[in-house]
């Protein structure tokens, strides 16, 4: 039995439940006890071994042979027969992409497809990101209040993702939002049997839509975007860029290319506004925005945890773990490990080793889109500090989609006095 518990008697391990507001709000706090006393524990509730310290999590990321990423997008709970039948009726067959592909196929594929992520290519997208951010802010700047999640941090990364991938921006954004949430619940969440039925239908429709978009692109392969680039690369590397890969990636990347960026930006804006003196400082000196973003990604990053599976027996932090075991790497906890980051709960935009943060993962699978995400955050926060330096966070409850991986609020209400907008005072 690969996943048999080694420490079944620790009640804190037994009680560990990541599908809660407390986990979403602050995963590192919920596993503080583990980080300090028992850095590897078995969660019988999840069937996962949970890792909470920086060094061991980084070591796992560093070794994709011993720690396979194959379960990165797997449903955290096995689907019910009924949900499986529904998914099947839509022809659902999500398989390997990049993030869940093993070596040596993963590196062959990553090499074949990575050119559009290089800094030279990314620079071409900057005017588009600036335009989208300006238009979004124009839409609410005179209103005196806005839900920044809805109006900016969800909407902009979503449009940027479509543009980067080469998908026409005429898809129904609300519907796609619903699809993204269903995909997150399906891969990383826990649902009641009724919810699973609904999620299975939505995920099935998302899979079909992804296939339709792919087929449409195949008719115009010379057109723009990373997915058409991938279609063209299929001609040169048919064994590496397979049909199954293209369809799976189309669905997975529509979510991956925007969801974590939306949450990263929302978490960062919230954190900055909660630390008013830091917000005021970056309004005064925009050169501080870039280090502030990195510290936001460390302190309040959008990835709660990520997953790997052991391919052989291992010992981590003195705990023997068998081959075939599932590991939950609590990335947020790694980013709050005092062994790596001094005074880790302090929000310090001048932290010297902030670049060591693990929100983008580490090693061969490290996020390919990290510089697009950073550019988007830079432009969103840059424009907000320039055009709405006086905005305030509205006291509010934050809603979360409970899941293991993506963490960020579904709402971010702010308000300000439009009469004090700098562009009104100094047009
Ligand atoms: C992989 C986080 C934005 C595309 C990953 C991984 C993480 C991550 C944790 C897995 C790393 C690992 O297994 O070691 C983030 C965060 C983002 C973000 C925090 C925003 C703040 C984006 C964007 C794109 C993107 C904007 C695309 C436009 C990818 C791809 C991979 C990946 C293609 C797979 C790389 C591979 O396995 O070789 N990301 N991501 N990500 N991300 Fe991101």
Boltz pocket constraint, residues with backbone or C-beta under 6 A from the ligand:
constraints:
  - pocket:
      binder: B
      contacts: [[A, 61], [A, 69], [A, 98], [A, 99], [A, 100], [A, 106], [A, 110], [A, 161], [A, 164], [A, 253], [A, 256], [A, 257], [A, 258], [A, 260], [A, 261], [A, 264], [A, 302], [A, 303], [A, 306], [A, 358], [A, 359], [A, 360], [A, 361], [A, 362], [A, 363], [A, 364], [A, 365], [A, 366], [A, 367], [A, 368], [A, 369], [A, 370], [A, 372], [A, 373], [A, 374]]
      max_distance: 6.0
